[in-house]
Amino acid sequence: MPRSDRYSIFSVFLEGLRGQTGWGPAWRKASPKPSYDVVIVGGGGHGLATAYYLAKRYGLTNVAVVEKGWIGSGNVGRNTTIVRSNYLLPGNIPFYEMSMKLWEGLEQDLNYNAMVSQRGVLNLYHSDAQRDAYARRGNAMRLHGIDAELLDREAVRSMYPWLNYDSARFPIQGGLLQRRGGTVRHDAVAWGYARGADRLGVDIIENAEVTGFRLDKGKITGVETTRGFIGANKVGLAVAGNSSRVAAMAGLTLPIESHVLQAFVSEGIKPLIDGVVTFGAGHFYVSQSDKGGLVFGGDIDGYNTYAQRGNLPVVEDVLEGGMALMPRIGRVRLLRSWGGIMDMSMDGSPIIDRTPTEGLYFNGGWCYGGFKATPASGLCFAHLIARNEPHEVARAYRLDRFRTGHMIDEKGMGNQPNLH
Ligand SMILES: Cc1cc2nc3c(=O)[nH]c(=O)nc-3n(C[C@H](O)[C@H](O)[C@H](O)COP(=O)(O)OP(=O)(O)OC[C@H]3O[C@@H](n4cnc5c(N)ncnc54)[C@H](O)[C@@H]3O)c2cc1C
């Protein structure tokens, strides 16, 4: 009997009849070949999506993804799963909306259940000035054809009657709602892209850390790894929180700092929040997983680190934010927390660009918003590598913009990565 390679109701039925014996592995455990047309460093969401689109859209299948750990061990499996395209600046809006559209068709495209759930993202406002800023953002979105609704306090109350409206230090005045925003199961995104890329011939090489780069007359010729040298005509870096460390091996100094961001999950409770809610007067955001746990987070830890764990002051700060917004959260028990390393750029926006080294391309600076960007980042990075020119929606994400002054300062915080 053939293996059930394609996931469908029929294969689930068939496997039920034959004792689940026909499922194959989702991707092969590939060993490195001597060389490839393209090597992608980093098997996170962005690296895997890049490899998938290189094969699917640009016909490049002699591609390897080299990952130092296992697929999903980095931020792609550590984030709080929120996706949205509620951006303000022209450099960002088309890119994030393209990502949202790719999310909307992702499961059919990959034949993989990534649990894409457009449950709505609501950003609360707590002052007249904040309402005006959100109205401006919503108008910018609508001018680009993106859904946005400015809600008053009563409209928010009808959605979430249990938020703290009356006795709060920063009373809720309303919110900006993007109904098409929501959540996507994060590790399923990594697995789905890995499976999709593998089916198209891409080698996914796990437990292979890149330890150096080989150059010949200023051009890249391959990567040194803990599993030996792998030759490559082109190399793409997609290592997120490790960007500055890995780029330094190629002699590059990046406008990026690494910080830790923590996430938290409570015990499972009955359905309470059917969307994503963010607190506008502090840094706290919350949704509820399909298993019932409240999934929430807040600020980065604020010091430079490569450790995938955070410290107690931020735990206290996040929980204070939660108590201020929804005091009933004080009655649930915290089940788990973890940390991931954020590649914080100087203006809070990403970089998808060539580097001064011929054949070496860079993708990073995702700060703590890179999960939602995964599909568009992969597509734009694949375009850049295949064509050697930027995709039209990613033209602003240049490496040299900090030197030329063309910052994309979405949050208006200036060049202070710890504030983005
Ligand atoms: C707690 C937390 C909450 C977040 N919440 C959200 C959210 O709700 N919404 C959102 O949009 N974003 C969120 N983010 C940000 C988002 O997760 C990241 O921006 C995004 O996942 C980064 O891209 P990636 O998936 O490719 O990274 P990663 O999964 O980290 O991939 C990089 C990979 O490179 C590998 N690597 C590193 N060095 C080497 C080397 N030398 N050789 C080989 N491989 C190497 C790593 O092992 C890793 O697997 C959150 C992040 C965290 C930590």
The ligand as an SDF file (V2000), in Angstrom:
LIG
                    3D

 53 58  0  0  0  0  0  0  0  0999 V2000
    8.3430   35.0260   23.6010 C   0  0  0  0  0  0  0  0  0  0  0  0
    8.1950   35.4910   22.1940 C   0  0  0  0  0  0  0  0  0  0  0  0
    6.9610   35.9620   21.7490 C   0  0  0  0  0  0  0  0  0  0  0  0
    6.8120   36.4170   20.4390 C   0  0  0  0  0  0  0  0  0  0  0  0
    5.5560   36.7410   19.9950 N   0  0  0  0  0  0  0  0  0  0  0  0
    5.3670   37.0840   18.6970 C   0  0  0  0  0  0  0  0  0  0  0  0
    4.0500   37.2890   18.2080 C   0  0  0  0  0  0  0  0  0  0  0  0
    3.0670   37.1040   18.9240 O   0  0  0  0  0  0  0  0  0  0  0  0
    3.9070   37.6770   16.9130 N   0  0  0  0  0  0  0  0  0  0  0  0
    4.9760   37.8670   16.0900 C   0  0  0  0  0  0  0  0  0  0  0  0
    4.7890   38.2530   14.9420 O   0  0  0  0  0  0  0  0  0  0  0  0
    6.2480   37.6120   16.5170 N   0  0  0  0  0  0  0  0  0  0  0  0
    6.4660   37.2130   17.7960 C   0  0  0  0  0  0  0  0  0  0  0  0
    7.7320   36.9260   18.2390 N   0  0  0  0  0  0  0  0  0  0  0  0
    8.8820   37.0980   17.3290 C   0  0  0  0  0  0  0  0  0  0  0  0
    9.0720   35.9460   16.3640 C   0  0  0  0  0  0  0  0  0  0  0  0
    8.9590   34.7120   17.0110 O   0  0  0  0  0  0  0  0  0  0  0  0
   10.4500   36.0750   15.6790 C   0  0  0  0  0  0  0  0  0  0  0  0
   10.6260   37.3880   15.1910 O   0  0  0  0  0  0  0  0  0  0  0  0
   10.6040   35.1070   14.5130 C   0  0  0  0  0  0  0  0  0  0  0  0
   10.1940   33.8010   14.8740 O   0  0  0  0  0  0  0  0  0  0  0  0
   12.0740   35.1000   14.0680 C   0  0  0  0  0  0  0  0  0  0  0  0
   12.2660   34.3660   12.8870 O   0  0  0  0  0  0  0  0  0  0  0  0
   12.5660   32.7770   12.8240 P   0  0  0  0  0  0  0  0  0  0  0  0
   11.2900   32.0610   13.0130 O   0  0  0  0  0  0  0  0  0  0  0  0
   13.2460   32.4890   11.5520 O   0  0  0  0  0  0  0  0  0  0  0  0
   13.5340   32.6050   14.0670 O   0  0  0  0  0  0  0  0  0  0  0  0
   14.0880   31.2790   14.7570 P   0  0  0  0  0  0  0  0  0  0  0  0
   13.0230   30.2530   14.9080 O   0  0  0  0  0  0  0  0  0  0  0  0
   14.7950   31.7150   16.0080 O   0  0  0  0  0  0  0  0  0  0  0  0
   15.1150   30.7500   13.6690 O   0  0  0  0  0  0  0  0  0  0  0  0
   16.5030   31.0120   13.6420 C   0  0  0  0  0  0  0  0  0  0  0  0
   17.2100   29.6820   13.6360 C   0  0  0  0  0  0  0  0  0  0  0  0
   18.5970   29.8800   13.3810 O   0  0  0  0  0  0  0  0  0  0  0  0
   19.2820   28.8560   14.0610 C   0  0  0  0  0  0  0  0  0  0  0  0
   20.6980   29.2120   14.1710 N   0  0  0  0  0  0  0  0  0  0  0  0
   21.2500   30.1890   14.9320 C   0  0  0  0  0  0  0  0  0  0  0  0
   22.5800   30.1870   14.7950 N   0  0  0  0  0  0  0  0  0  0  0  0
   22.8820   29.2100   13.8950 C   0  0  0  0  0  0  0  0  0  0  0  0
   24.0930   28.7180   13.3470 C   0  0  0  0  0  0  0  0  0  0  0  0
   25.2860   29.2390   13.6840 N   0  0  0  0  0  0  0  0  0  0  0  0
   24.0370   27.6880   12.4730 N   0  0  0  0  0  0  0  0  0  0  0  0
   22.8300   27.1310   12.1190 C   0  0  0  0  0  0  0  0  0  0  0  0
   21.6630   27.5610   12.6250 N   0  0  0  0  0  0  0  0  0  0  0  0
   21.6810   28.5780   13.5010 C   0  0  0  0  0  0  0  0  0  0  0  0
   18.5670   28.7890   15.3990 C   0  0  0  0  0  0  0  0  0  0  0  0
   18.8130   27.5470   16.0640 O   0  0  0  0  0  0  0  0  0  0  0  0
   17.1100   28.9660   14.9850 C   0  0  0  0  0  0  0  0  0  0  0  0
   16.4310   27.7310   14.8220 O   0  0  0  0  0  0  0  0  0  0  0  0
    7.9290   36.4440   19.5470 C   0  0  0  0  0  0  0  0  0  0  0  0
    9.1550   35.9580   19.9990 C   0  0  0  0  0  0  0  0  0  0  0  0
    9.2860   35.4560   21.2900 C   0  0  0  0  0  0  0  0  0  0  0  0
   10.6010   34.8930   21.7430 C   0  0  0  0  0  0  0  0  0  0  0  0
  1  2  1  0
  2  3  1  0
  2 52  2  0
  3  4  2  0
  4  5  1  0
  4 50  1  0
  5  6  2  0
  6  7  1  0
  6 13  1  0
  7  8  2  0
  7  9  1  0
  9 10  1  0
 10 11  2  0
 10 12  1  0
 12 13  2  0
 13 14  1  0
 14 15  1  0
 14 50  1  0
 15 16  1  0
 16 17  1  0
 16 18  1  0
 18 19  1  0
 18 20  1  0
 20 21  1  0
 20 22  1  0
 22 23  1  0
 23 24  1  0
 24 25  2  0
 24 26  1  0
 24 27  1  0
 27 28  1  0
 28 29  2  0
 28 30  1  0
 28 31  1  0
 31 32  1  0
 32 33  1  0
 33 34  1  0
 33 48  1  0
 34 35  1  0
 35 36  1  0
 35 46  1  0
 36 37  1  0
 36 45  1  0
 37 38  2  0
 38 39  1  0
 39 40  1  0
 39 45  2  0
 40 41  1  0
 40 42  2  0
 42 43  1  0
 43 44  2  0
 44 45  1  0
 46 47  1  0
 46 48  1  0
 48 49  1  0
 50 51  2  0
 51 52  1  0
 52 53  1  0
M  END
$$$$
